[in-house]
Amino acid sequence: MVFRTLRTDTRRRVEEIIHRLATGESVSLEERAQLQKYALHIPFVAGQLRKALRHREELEADGLIE
């Protein structure tokens, strides 16, 4: 099994995009594609992305974001 890691600056960028996605802020198509690429190869990113999307769904269901 090959474990892939991210450089610190890349990890911070990915975390920032995931945070914006979770809170309903704007995320560009290019950023979403980048997240998908990392999520396919790095399980931690995939897990954080799933968690962020669940959080966003909860906020939408509660009417806190559109």
N, C-alpha and C positions, 0 to 999 in steps of 0.2 A: 504494500500500500504506500502510495506517495502522499506525503503531507505537504501541502503548499502553504506558504505564509505570505503575508503582505508586509511591505516596508512600512515603517511607522507613518510616514506622510500619507501613503495610500490608505492605510487603515483609518487614519483620522478623517480623511476625505469620505471614505465609505460610511463611516459612522455618522458623519454630518448629514450625508444624503439620506440615510436611513432615519435619522431623527426628524428631518424635514418631512419625509414621507409619513411618518407616524403621527405627526402633529397637524397634517393637512396643509402644509405649506407647499409652494410650487416646486416641482421636480421635473426637470426637462426630460425629453425623450432620450437624449444622449446619456443622461445620468441614469435613467432607468435601465437602459441597455447595458451600461457599465456594471450596475448592480447585478443584473441577471448573469452576466459573464462571470463575475466573482462568485455568485451563489452556486453556480454549476460546479465549481471546482473547489470551493472552500466551505465545508459544512458549517463552520461558525457563522459565516456571513449569511448562509441560507437560513439558519435558525434565527438570527437577529432580524432578517427581513420578514420572515413569517410572523414573528412577535410584533414587529412594527405594523404590519398590515392588520393583524387582529386588533391592536390598540386603536388604529384608525377606524376600523369598522365599529368598535364600541363607541368612539366619540361621535361618529355619524349617527349611530342608532339613538344616542342620547340627545341628539340635536345640537351638539356643541360645535360641530363644524359642518360645512356643506360638502 
